[in-house]
Amino acid sequence: KIEALLDHDKEACIELHRLLRSDPFTLRGALAIFALEADVEEQQVDKAFHKTKEILSKLQVSDAVQEIERGFSACRIAVETLRIQRQGGTPGAAGEKLIVEATPVSSLSALGMRDLRGIGGEMK
């Protein structure tokens, strides 16, 4: 799969790899996906999303459809994470740390269902 992606478009393959290494459910990961700063505005997110989408669209390799779709999914989730952050609804660094440390579900009730990755929520 990787070889087919590299043969088709090396730069797009590198971009896909970079996307898939980041966690789009966290603010830090969402910012990393689009290479943006924390005080980002909606127009910047949209521009970065469309740019990344164009790059991924170049990867029309039948052997790697699942990985490419995971990249698109990560982008969509990152956009949603950044939208929630702009509205003041993300758990912030402290909340993300609780999730990473596998805090009991009963302690996470105030974070919201979207942030409960540790109990089965995951990116496709």
Phi, psi and omega in degrees: 000310180299318181298319179295319178296315180297318179295325183285310182199101186299313183295320178293324177295317178297319178296317179298317178300317179298318179298315186287345176280342184265149178266106184290348179280344179257153179298315180300316180293319179297319178294322180293323180302319182257004181054053181243164177269166185296330182266041185286147177259162185302320181297322179293320178296314180300316180297314179295321179298313181293323177296314180294321179298319177298318180297314181293330180295339178290339183274083178256069183245118184296333181286346186233029182301319182296316180294320179296317178295324176297323177295314177299318179298317178300320179296315180297318179294320178298318177300316180295318178300316180291327177295316179296320179298318179296331179273002177080023185252002181281154180289346181077182184298321181295316179295319178296324179295320177299320180294314181297324182279007178058050176295143181306146182306320181299335179277350185256005188302329181282348182281335180100156184298326183299331185267007185264052181301326186295346181247025172126342178286131179206163179281140177279000000 
